[in-house]
Amino acid sequence: MKQQVSHLSPHQNGKVFGVLMALSSLVFLVPFFLIFSASMPAGAGGPPAFMILAMPVMYLVFGYLSVALGCAVYNFMFKFIGGIEFVSQGNTDA
């Protein structure tokens, strides 16, 4: 059966994506922070430690805003062009 997604929740999808972006950014930020800290000369100040907290927060905020805006645009445009279509099959284990 072919179905269309008629509404995407901007707030819920934005929350989920923002948190996923923030957590996944730590996978890259922590190792790079450690590598850059270890490779800096002794007298030079390494990368600022607050960046390890600031960057995931920025990812969270911008991830939330971009997905929430995208969902809102999708919801508005659905009236004019339709939605994402997918095919679903009923459960055959009856």
Stockholm file with secondary structure:
# STOCKHOLM 1.0

chainA/1-94         MKQQVSHLSPHQNGKVFGVLMALSSLVFLVPFFLIFSASMPAGAGGPPAFMILAMPVMYLVFGYLSVALGCAVYNFMFKFIGGIEFVSQGNTDA
#=GR chainA/1-94 SS CEEECCCCCHHHHHHHHHHHHHHHHHHHHHHHHHHHHHHSCSSSCCSCTTHHHHHHHHHHHHHHHHHHHHHHHHHHHHHHHCCCEEECCCCCCC
#=GC SS_cons        CEEECCCCCHHHHHHHHHHHHHHHHHHHHHHHHHHHHHHSCSSSCCSCTTHHHHHHHHHHHHHHHHHHHHHHHHHHHHHHHCCCEEECCCCCCC
//
